[in-house]
Amino acid sequence: MKLDKIEEILKAKVYTNFPYDEIEVNAACGADLMSDVLAFGEDKGLLLTGLNNPQCIRTAEMMDISCVVLVRGKEPDESVVNLANEKNVVVMKTDYLLFTSCGLLYNAGIRGGS
């Protein structure tokens, strides 16, 4: 699924400033602990989290995650957006809760890892 469709489903706002509409993701994970994201290792493509600091972008970069979606209406800090732009990681914000966001994407066909 392309990121512009995910943006639509989650009624999200995009904060990064590079083209993202052709980026496609096939799976996602939702976690606030970046150690969990690292431990369950598969390339996810999309990370949904409430963690609003540069560590989520660094984790995304290590795991080849193309997009970080901040949930619960959290506005990304300037340091998060700057690092994301540098690392080509899309940052979005949605007002939905983590559970709701995951459910909406699951309903639309995005799956987690095995």
N, CA, C and O atoms as CSV, one atom per row, in Angstrom:
chain,resi,resn,atom,element,x,y,z
A,1,MET,N,N,0.852,-1.168,0.000
A,1,MET,CA,C,0.000,0.000,0.000
A,1,MET,C,C,0.906,1.242,0.000
A,1,MET,O,O,1.913,1.288,0.707
A,2,LYS,N,N,0.542,2.211,-0.778
A,2,LYS,CA,C,1.335,3.434,-0.875
A,2,LYS,C,C,1.061,4.357,0.316
A,2,LYS,O,O,-0.023,4.345,0.901
A,3,LEU,N,N,2.068,5.150,0.652
A,3,LEU,CA,C,1.966,6.005,1.831
A,3,LEU,C,C,0.878,7.055,1.711
A,3,LEU,O,O,0.321,7.467,2.728
A,4,ASP,N,N,0.558,7.500,0.511
A,4,ASP,CA,C,-0.523,8.480,0.394
A,4,ASP,C,C,-1.870,7.864,0.775
A,4,ASP,O,O,-2.753,8.563,1.273
A,5,LYS,N,N,-2.028,6.574,0.546
A,5,LYS,CA,C,-3.251,5.870,0.962
A,5,LYS,C,C,-3.285,5.727,2.489
A,5,LYS,O,O,-4.336,5.883,3.109
A,6,ILE,N,N,-2.131,5.430,3.084
A,6,ILE,CA,C,-2.051,5.344,4.548
A,6,ILE,C,C,-2.364,6.699,5.168
A,6,ILE,O,O,-3.064,6.781,6.177
A,7,GLU,N,N,-1.848,7.750,4.565
A,7,GLU,CA,C,-2.148,9.111,5.022
A,7,GLU,C,C,-3.663,9.345,5.024
A,7,GLU,O,O,-4.210,9.916,5.967
A,8,GLU,N,N,-4.319,8.903,3.974
A,8,GLU,CA,C,-5.766,9.064,3.855
A,8,GLU,C,C,-6.507,8.247,4.917
A,8,GLU,O,O,-7.405,8.764,5.581
A,9,ILE,N,N,-6.137,6.983,5.078
A,9,ILE,CA,C,-6.815,6.101,6.038
A,9,ILE,C,C,-6.702,6.636,7.459
A,9,ILE,O,O,-7.673,6.625,8.215
A,10,LEU,N,N,-5.509,7.106,7.816
A,10,LEU,CA,C,-5.266,7.571,9.184
A,10,LEU,C,C,-5.587,9.052,9.381
A,10,LEU,O,O,-5.405,9.594,10.471
A,11,LYS,N,N,-6.068,9.705,8.310
A,11,LYS,CA,C,-6.329,11.148,8.371
A,11,LYS,C,C,-5.108,11.850,8.965
A,11,LYS,O,O,-5.207,12.655,9.890
A,12,ALA,N,N,-3.964,11.511,8.396
A,12,ALA,CA,C,-2.679,11.942,8.943
A,12,ALA,C,C,-2.179,13.225,8.295
A,12,ALA,O,O,-2.610,13.614,7.210
A,13,LYS,N,N,-1.267,13.857,8.990
A,13,LYS,CA,C,-0.562,15.025,8.476
A,13,LYS,C,C,0.897,14.617,8.285
A,13,LYS,O,O,1.487,13.984,9.161
A,14,VAL,N,N,1.478,14.977,7.144
A,14,VAL,CA,C,2.876,14.648,6.840
A,14,VAL,C,C,3.751,15.848,7.178
A,14,VAL,O,O,3.412,16.988,6.862
A,15,TYR,N,N,4.880,15.575,7.826
A,15,TYR,CA,C,5.778,16.645,8.267
A,15,TYR,C,C,7.080,16.723,7.476
A,15,TYR,O,O,7.730,17.768,7.474
A,16,THR,N,N,7.466,15.668,6.820
A,16,THR,CA,C,8.724,15.670,6.080
A,16,THR,C,C,8.515,16.307,4.718
A,16,THR,O,O,7.385,16.430,4.246
A,17,ASN,N,N,9.623,16.715,4.083
A,17,ASN,CA,C,9.484,17.539,2.883
A,17,ASN,C,C,10.091,16.912,1.634
A,17,ASN,O,O,10.718,17.612,0.839
A,18,PHE,N,N,9.918,15.627,1.451
A,18,PHE,CA,C,10.381,14.987,0.225
A,18,PHE,C,C,9.240,14.130,-0.325
A,18,PHE,O,O,8.335,13.768,0.428
A,19,PRO,N,N,9.259,13.799,-1.605
A,19,PRO,CA,C,8.157,13.024,-2.206
A,19,PRO,C,C,8.006,11.662,-1.540
A,19,PRO,O,O,8.989,10.956,-1.316
A,20,TYR,N,N,6.781,11.308,-1.233
A,20,TYR,CA,C,6.521,10.031,-0.553
A,20,TYR,C,C,5.385,9.244,-1.189
A,20,TYR,O,O,5.151,8.093,-0.822
A,21,ASP,N,N,4.674,9.850,-2.138
A,21,ASP,CA,C,3.461,9.219,-2.660
A,21,ASP,C,C,3.719,7.911,-3.401
A,21,ASP,O,O,2.791,7.119,-3.565
A,22,GLU,N,N,4.935,7.660,-3.848
A,22,GLU,CA,C,5.239,6.406,-4.543
A,22,GLU,C,C,5.881,5.362,-3.624
A,22,GLU,O,O,6.167,4.248,-4.064
A,23,ILE,N,N,6.109,5.712,-2.351
A,23,ILE,CA,C,6.688,4.752,-1.411
A,23,ILE,C,C,5.609,3.756,-1.013
A,23,ILE,O,O,4.499,4.138,-0.642
A,24,GLU,N,N,5.950,2.482,-1.093
A,24,GLU,CA,C,4.997,1.424,-0.792
A,24,GLU,C,C,5.462,0.626,0.421
A,24,GLU,O,O,6.649,0.334,0.565
A,25,VAL,N,N,4.519,0.276,1.291
A,25,VAL,CA,C,4.809,-0.568,2.446
A,25,VAL,C,C,3.870,-1.771,2.423
A,25,VAL,O,O,2.727,-1.690,1.973
A,26,ASN,N,N,4.392,-2.887,2.923
A,26,ASN,CA,C,3.608,-4.121,2.928
A,26,ASN,C,C,3.247,-4.595,4.317
A,26,ASN,O,O,2.355,-5.428,4.478
A,27,ALA,N,N,3.933,-4.073,5.331
A,27,ALA,CA,C,3.685,-4.509,6.701
A,27,ALA,C,C,3.952,-3.353,7.648
A,27,ALA,O,O,4.575,-2.358,7.278
A,28,ALA,N,N,3.468,-3.500,8.878
A,28,ALA,CA,C,3.627,-2.456,9.875
A,28,ALA,C,C,3.809,-3.066,11.252
A,28,ALA,O,O,3.502,-4.236,11.483
A,29,CYS,N,N,4.313,-2.246,12.157
A,29,CYS,CA,C,4.350,-2.654,13.557
A,29,CYS,C,C,3.981,-1.449,14.402
A,29,CYS,O,O,4.191,-0.305,13.998
A,30,GLY,N,N,3.438,-1.710,15.562
A,30,GLY,CA,C,3.068,-0.657,16.493
A,30,GLY,C,C,3.747,-0.910,17.818
A,30,GLY,O,O,3.540,-1.958,18.430
A,31,ALA,N,N,4.561,0.041,18.277
A,31,ALA,CA,C,5.278,-0.118,19.546
A,31,ALA,C,C,5.782,1.224,20.024
A,31,ALA,O,O,6.109,2.101,19.225
A,32,ASP,N,N,5.842,1.376,21.341
A,32,ASP,CA,C,6.456,2.553,21.933
A,32,ASP,C,C,7.870,2.247,22.417
A,32,ASP,O,O,8.650,3.165,22.672
A,33,LEU,N,N,8.203,0.974,22.543
A,33,LEU,CA,C,9.552,0.573,22.934
A,33,LEU,C,C,10.347,0.215,21.689
A,33,LEU,O,O,10.038,-0.754,20.996
A,34,MET,N,N,11.363,1.003,21.418
A,34,MET,CA,C,12.158,0.755,20.213
A,34,MET,C,C,12.925,-0.559,20.317
A,34,MET,O,O,13.282,-1.143,19.294
A,35,SER,N,N,13.182,-1.031,21.526
A,35,SER,CA,C,13.825,-2.343,21.688
A,35,SER,C,C,12.916,-3.449,21.155
A,35,SER,O,O,13.406,-4.447,20.627
A,36,ASP,N,N,11.602,-3.285,21.287
A,36,ASP,CA,C,10.674,-4.266,20.715
A,36,ASP,C,C,10.735,-4.253,19.196
A,36,ASP,O,O,10.700,-5.306,18.559
A,37,VAL,N,N,10.825,-3.069,18.620
A,37,VAL,CA,C,10.914,-2.951,17.158
A,37,VAL,C,C,12.185,-3.644,16.670
A,37,VAL,O,O,12.158,-4.363,15.672
A,38,LEU,N,N,13.286,-3.430,17.364
A,38,LEU,CA,C,14.559,-4.060,16.993
A,38,LEU,C,C,14.514,-5.571,17.199
A,38,LEU,O,O,15.072,-6.319,16.396
A,39,ALA,N,N,13.863,-6.026,18.255
A,39,ALA,CA,C,13.845,-7.455,18.586
A,39,ALA,C,C,13.020,-8.281,17.604
A,39,ALA,O,O,13.316,-9.453,17.373
A,40,PHE,N,N,11.998,-7.676,17.032
A,40,PHE,CA,C,11.126,-8.434,16.148
A,40,PHE,C,C,11.423,-8.153,14.694
A,40,PHE,O,O,10.543,-8.234,13.837
A,41,GLY,N,N,12.615,-7.837,14.439
A,41,GLY,CA,C,13.383,-7.579,13.297
A,41,GLY,C,C,12.960,-7.490,11.879
A,41,GLY,O,O,13.675,-6.834,11.122
A,42,GLU,N,N,11.917,-8.051,11.429
A,42,GLU,CA,C,11.631,-8.043,9.995
A,42,GLU,C,C,11.429,-6.616,9.495
A,42,GLU,O,O,11.022,-5.724,10.240
A,43,ASP,N,N,11.724,-6.429,8.211
A,43,ASP,CA,C,11.454,-5.119,7.622
A,43,ASP,C,C,9.948,-4.879,7.658
A,43,ASP,O,O,9.172,-5.667,7.118
A,44,LYS,N,N,9.557,-3.817,8.281
A,44,LYS,CA,C,8.141,-3.540,8.458
A,44,LYS,C,C,7.601,-2.521,7.472
A,44,LYS,O,O,6.442,-2.606,7.066
A,45,GLY,N,N,8.409,-1.580,7.091
A,45,GLY,CA,C,7.930,-0.546,6.191
A,45,GLY,C,C,7.280,0.614,6.909
A,45,GLY,O,O,7.434,1.763,6.494
A,46,LEU,N,N,6.548,0.332,7.991
A,46,LEU,CA,C,5.786,1.366,8.688
A,46,LEU,C,C,5.845,1.106,10.186
A,46,LEU,O,O,5.637,-0.019,10.640
A,47,LEU,N,N,6.129,2.151,10.943
A,47,LEU,CA,C,6.151,2.065,12.404
A,47,LEU,C,C,5.139,3.043,12.959
A,47,LEU,O,O,5.182,4.232,12.646
A,48,LEU,N,N,4.232,2.552,13.778
A,48,LEU,CA,C,3.282,3.394,14.490
A,48,LEU,C,C,3.737,3.455,15.937
A,48,LEU,O,O,3.950,2.419,16.567
A,49,THR,N,N,3.889,4.674,16.472
A,49,THR,CA,C,4.427,4.817,17.818
A,49,THR,C,C,3.982,6.123,18.464
A,49,THR,O,O,3.585,7.070,17.786
A,50,GLY,N,N,4.057,6.148,19.765
A,50,GLY,CA,C,3.838,7.377,20.509
A,50,GLY,C,C,5.156,8.011,20.922
A,50,GLY,O,O,5.167,9.080,21.532
A,51,LEU,N,N,6.262,7.364,20.594
A,51,LEU,CA,C,7.583,7.883,20.948
A,51,LEU,C,C,7.938,9.036,20.020
A,51,LEU,O,O,8.033,8.865,18.805
A,52,ASN,N,N,8.126,10.183,20.596
A,52,ASN,CA,C,8.337,11.402,19.817
A,52,ASN,C,C,9.722,11.956,20.104
A,52,ASN,O,O,9.863,13.017,20.711
A,53,ASN,N,N,10.755,11.222,19.657
A,53,ASN,CA,C,12.125,11.718,19.773
A,53,ASN,C,C,12.968,11.106,18.658
A,53,ASN,O,O,12.509,10.193,17.971
A,54,PRO,N,N,14.186,11.593,18.470
A,54,PRO,CA,C,15.002,11.107,17.350
A,54,PRO,C,C,15.270,9.594,17.366
A,54,PRO,O,O,15.599,9.018,16.330
A,55,GLN,N,N,15.135,8.955,18.522
A,55,GLN,CA,C,15.389,7.513,18.598
A,55,GLN,C,C,14.454,6.727,17.677
A,55,GLN,O,O,14.860,5.707,17.119
A,56,CYS,N,N,13.219,7.180,17.511
A,56,CYS,CA,C,12.300,6.447,16.624
A,56,CYS,C,C,12.774,6.531,15.175
A,56,CYS,O,O,12.591,5.581,14.414
A,57,ILE,N,N,13.377,7.645,14.784
A,57,ILE,CA,C,13.900,7.787,13.418
A,57,ILE,C,C,15.159,6.940,13.256
A,57,ILE,O,O,15.342,6.299,12.221
A,58,ARG,N,N,16.015,6.929,14.252
A,58,ARG,CA,C,17.228,6.103,14.185
A,58,ARG,C,C,16.875,4.616,14.106
A,58,ARG,O,O,17.514,3.860,13.375
A,59,THR,N,N,15.866,4.207,14.853
A,59,THR,CA,C,15.401,2.820,14.794
A,59,THR,C,C,14.830,2.516,13.412
A,59,THR,O,O,15.108,1.465,12.836
A,60,ALA,N,N,14.035,3.434,12.890
A,60,ALA,CA,C,13.463,3.254,11.548
A,60,ALA,C,C,14.566,3.081,10.516
A,60,ALA,O,O,14.478,2.215,9.646
A,61,GLU,N,N,15.592,3.894,10.611
A,61,GLU,CA,C,16.704,3.803,9.665
A,61,GLU,C,C,17.388,2.429,9.757
A,61,GLU,O,O,17.687,1.815,8.733
A,62,MET,N,N,17.632,1.954,10.971
A,62,MET,CA,C,18.291,0.657,11.165
A,62,MET,C,C,17.466,-0.505,10.623
A,62,MET,O,O,18.017,-1.498,10.148
A,63,MET,N,N,16.142,-0.374,10.697
A,63,MET,CA,C,15.242,-1.468,10.323
A,63,MET,C,C,14.647,-1.299,8.922
A,63,MET,O,O,13.736,-2.038,8.548
A,64,ASP,N,N,15.145,-0.345,8.153
A,64,ASP,CA,C,14.618,-0.063,6.814
A,64,ASP,C,C,13.119,0.230,6.833
A,64,ASP,O,O,12.373,-0.216,5.961
A,65,ILE,N,N,12.703,0.972,7.824
A,65,ILE,CA,C,11.314,1.426,7.929
A,65,ILE,C,C,11.193,2.746,7.183
A,65,ILE,O,O,11.951,3.681,7.446
A,66,SER,N,N,10.250,2.829,6.258
A,66,SER,CA,C,10.109,4.011,5.413
A,66,SER,C,C,9.323,5.141,6.049
A,66,SER,O,O,9.472,6.301,5.663
A,67,CYS,N,N,8.485,4.810,7.026
A,67,CYS,CA,C,7.572,5.816,7.563
A,67,CYS,C,C,7.326,5.577,9.045
A,67,CYS,O,O,7.114,4.445,9.479
A,68,VAL,N,N,7.359,6.660,9.811
A,68,VAL,CA,C,6.998,6.633,11.227
A,68,VAL,C,C,5.729,7.457,11.378
A,68,VAL,O,O,5.674,8.619,10.976
A,69,VAL,N,N,4.709,6.836,11.968
A,69,VAL,CA,C,3.452,7.531,12.229
A,69,VAL,C,C,3.349,7.747,13.734
A,69,VAL,O,O,3.292,6.790,14.507
A,70,LEU,N,N,3.327,9.009,14.139
A,70,LEU,CA,C,3.126,9.339,15.547
A,70,LEU,C,C,1.632,9.330,15.828
A,70,LEU,O,O,0.851,9.971,15.125
A,71,VAL,N,N,1.247,8.598,16.861
A,71,VAL,CA,C,-0.167,8.429,17.196
A,71,VAL,C,C,-0.551,9.352,18.343
A,71,VAL,O,O,0.292,10.049,18.909
A,72,ARG,N,N,-1.831,9.346,18.676
A,72,ARG,CA,C,-2.384,10.121,19.784
A,72,ARG,C,C,-2.172,11.626,19.614
A,72,ARG,O,O,-2.089,12.360,20.598
A,73,GLY,N,N,-2.082,12.085,18.349
A,73,GLY,CA,C,-1.995,13.513,18.079
A,73,GLY,C,C,-0.677,14.162,18.438
A,73,GLY,O,O,-0.599,15.386,18.546
A,74,LYS,N,N,0.355,13.368,18.624
A,74,LYS,CA,C,1.653,13.930,19.006
A,74,LYS,C,C,2.305,14.649,17.830
A,74,LYS,O,O,2.468,14.079,16.751
A,75,GLU,N,N,2.669,15.890,18.051
A,75,GLU,CA,C,3.359,16.697,17.048
A,75,GLU,C,C,4.844,16.365,17.127
A,75,GLU,O,O,5.418,16.383,18.216
A,76,PRO,N,N,5.480,16.063,15.991
A,76,PRO,CA,C,6.907,15.739,16.053
A,76,PRO,C,C,7.751,16.966,16.399
A,76,PRO,O,O,7.495,18.077,15.934
A,77,ASP,N,N,8.760,16.726,17.224
A,77,ASP,CA,C,9.721,17.777,17.540
A,77,ASP,C,C,10.495,18.140,16.278
A,77,ASP,O,O,10.591,17.341,15.346
A,78,GLU,N,N,11.042,19.345,16.256
A,78,GLU,CA,C,11.835,19.792,15.115
A,78,GLU,C,C,13.031,18.866,14.878
A,78,GLU,O,O,13.399,18.610,13.732
A,79,SER,N,N,13.635,18.365,15.959
A,79,SER,CA,C,14.785,17.460,15.815
A,79,SER,C,C,14.383,16.159,15.129
A,79,SER,O,O,15.174,15.586,14.379
A,80,VAL,N,N,13.166,15.689,15.377
A,80,VAL,CA,C,12.659,14.469,14.738
A,80,VAL,C,C,12.470,14.711,13.243
A,80,VAL,O,O,12.899,13.900,12.422
A,81,VAL,N,N,11.839,15.808,12.895
A,81,VAL,CA,C,11.581,16.117,11.484
A,81,VAL,C,C,12.891,16.336,10.730
A,81,VAL,O,O,13.050,15.846,9.612
A,82,ASN,N,N,13.822,17.062,11.328
A,82,ASN,CA,C,15.108,17.312,10.665
A,82,ASN,C,C,15.866,16.015,10.406
A,82,ASN,O,O,16.389,15.814,9.310
A,83,LEU,N,N,15.930,15.135,11.399
A,83,LEU,CA,C,16.618,13.860,11.227
A,83,LEU,C,C,15.900,12.990,10.199
A,83,LEU,O,O,16.548,12.327,9.388
A,84,ALA,N,N,14.575,12.989,10.226
A,84,ALA,CA,C,13.798,12.204,9.266
A,84,ALA,C,C,14.055,12.677,7.840
A,84,ALA,O,O,14.209,11.856,6.936
A,85,ASN,N,N,14.103,13.972,7.633
A,85,ASN,CA,C,14.403,14.507,6.305
A,85,ASN,C,C,15.796,14.082,5.857
A,85,ASN,O,O,16.004,13.740,4.692
A,86,GLU,N,N,16.740,14.104,6.778
A,86,GLU,CA,C,18.116,13.705,6.471
A,86,GLU,C,C,18.207,12.225,6.112
A,86,GLU,O,O,18.985,11.844,5.237
A,87,LYS,N,N,17.417,11.393,6.782
A,87,LYS,CA,C,17.474,9.938,6.601
A,87,LYS,C,C,16.419,9.412,5.625
A,87,LYS,O,O,16.322,8.202,5.420
A,88,ASN,N,N,15.629,10.301,5.022
A,88,ASN,CA,C,14.555,9.910,4.094
A,88,ASN,C,C,13.536,8.969,4.734
A,88,ASN,O,O,13.142,7.962,4.146
A,89,VAL,N,N,13.127,9.314,5.929
A,89,VAL,CA,C,12.064,8.592,6.634
A,89,VAL,C,C,10.876,9.541,6.725
A,89,VAL,O,O,10.996,10.636,7.274
A,90,VAL,N,N,9.748,9.133,6.200
A,90,VAL,CA,C,8.538,9.960,6.244
A,90,VAL,C,C,8.010,9.990,7.683
A,90,VAL,O,O,7.976,8.960,8.357
A,91,VAL,N,N,7.605,11.159,8.141
A,91,VAL,CA,C,6.987,11.298,9.462
A,91,VAL,C,C,5.576,11.830,9.274
A,91,VAL,O,O,5.355,12.854,8.627
A,92,MET,N,N,4.627,11.106,9.860
A,92,MET,CA,C,3.222,11.510,9.848
A,92,MET,C,C,2.722,11.574,11.283
A,92,MET,O,O,3.322,11.010,12.198
A,93,LYS,N,N,1.612,12.272,11.454
A,93,LYS,CA,C,0.924,12.328,12.741
A,93,LYS,C,C,-0.547,12.003,12.510
A,93,LYS,O,O,-1.158,12.483,11.555
A,94,THR,N,N,-1.106,11.184,13.395
A,94,THR,CA,C,-2.542,10.930,13.377
A,94,THR,C,C,-3.098,11.173,14.770
A,94,THR,O,O,-2.390,11.012,15.764
A,95,ASP,N,N,-4.351,11.555,14.843
A,95,ASP,CA,C,-4.993,11.758,16.137
A,95,ASP,C,C,-5.522,10.451,16.724
A,95,ASP,O,O,-5.901,10.404,17.894
A,96,TYR,N,N,-5.550,9.388,15.913
A,96,TYR,CA,C,-6.039,8.102,16.407
A,96,TYR,C,C,-5.092,7.508,17.443
A,96,TYR,O,O,-3.896,7.800,17.442
A,97,LEU,N,N,-5.630,6.678,18.319
A,97,LEU,CA,C,-4.822,5.905,19.261
A,97,LEU,C,C,-4.023,4.845,18.506
A,97,LEU,O,O,-4.336,4.532,17.358
A,98,LEU,N,N,-3.004,4.299,19.141
A,98,LEU,CA,C,-2.185,3.262,18.518
A,98,LEU,C,C,-3.041,2.059,18.110
A,98,LEU,O,O,-2.933,1.572,16.985
A,99,PHE,N,N,-3.875,1.592,19.009
A,99,PHE,CA,C,-4.711,0.425,18.731
A,99,PHE,C,C,-5.644,0.683,17.548
A,99,PHE,O,O,-5.779,-0.164,16.664
A,100,THR,N,N,-6.278,1.838,17.532
A,100,THR,CA,C,-7.202,2.188,16.454
A,100,THR,C,C,-6.459,2.304,15.129
A,100,THR,O,O,-6.929,1.813,14.103
A,101,SER,N,N,-5.295,2.955,15.152
A,101,SER,CA,C,-4.497,3.116,13.926
A,101,SER,C,C,-4.114,1.766,13.348
A,101,SER,O,O,-4.244,1.541,12.145
A,102,CYS,N,N,-3.645,0.870,14.197
A,102,CYS,CA,C,-3.275,-0.477,13.737
A,102,CYS,C,C,-4.489,-1.197,13.166
A,102,CYS,O,O,-4.387,-1.866,12.138
A,103,GLY,N,N,-5.632,-1.065,13.824
A,103,GLY,CA,C,-6.851,-1.713,13.360
A,103,GLY,C,C,-7.311,-1.190,12.007
A,103,GLY,O,O,-7.717,-1.966,11.142
A,104,LEU,N,N,-7.249,0.110,11.828
A,104,LEU,CA,C,-7.640,0.697,10.544
A,104,LEU,C,C,-6.745,0.190,9.416
A,104,LEU,O,O,-7.231,-0.144,8.335
A,105,LEU,N,N,-5.440,0.133,9.670
A,105,LEU,CA,C,-4.513,-0.337,8.633
A,105,LEU,C,C,-4.673,-1.833,8.383
A,105,LEU,O,O,-4.582,-2.285,7.242
A,106,TYR,N,N,-4.911,-2.603,9.444
A,106,TYR,CA,C,-5.144,-4.040,9.283
A,106,TYR,C,C,-6.393,-4.261,8.424
A,106,TYR,O,O,-6.397,-5.102,7.525
A,107,ASN,N,N,-7.433,-3.509,8.706
A,107,ASN,CA,C,-8.673,-3.604,7.936
A,107,ASN,C,C,-8.455,-3.283,6.470
A,107,ASN,O,O,-9.151,-3.810,5.602
A,108,ALA,N,N,-7.479,-2.408,6.191
A,108,ALA,CA,C,-7.182,-2.000,4.816
A,108,ALA,C,C,-6.194,-2.946,4.124
A,108,ALA,O,O,-5.869,-2.756,2.951
A,109,GLY,N,N,-5.717,-3.964,4.849
A,109,GLY,CA,C,-4.863,-4.966,4.224
A,109,GLY,C,C,-3.406,-4.980,4.661
A,109,GLY,O,O,-2.653,-5.849,4.222
A,110,ILE,N,N,-2.986,-4.056,5.503
A,110,ILE,CA,C,-1.611,-4.058,6.006
A,110,ILE,C,C,-1.514,-5.097,7.124
A,110,ILE,O,O,-2.384,-5.164,7.992
A,111,ARG,N,N,-0.469,-5.894,7.098
A,111,ARG,CA,C,-0.271,-6.925,8.107
A,111,ARG,C,C,1.029,-6.681,8.859
A,111,ARG,O,O,1.895,-5.922,8.424
A,112,GLY,N,N,1.137,-7.349,10.000
A,112,GLY,CA,C,2.380,-7.336,10.760
A,112,GLY,C,C,3.263,-8.465,10.290
A,112,GLY,O,O,2.922,-9.186,9.353
A,113,GLY,N,N,4.392,-8.617,10.937
A,113,GLY,CA,C,5.296,-9.716,10.606
A,113,GLY,C,C,4.779,-11.031,11.139
A,113,GLY,O,O,3.752,-11.080,11.818
A,114,SER,N,N,5.491,-12.089,10.830
A,114,SER,CA,C,5.065,-13.419,11.289
A,114,SER,C,C,5.459,-13.655,12.727
A,114,SER,O,O,5.181,-14.720,13.277
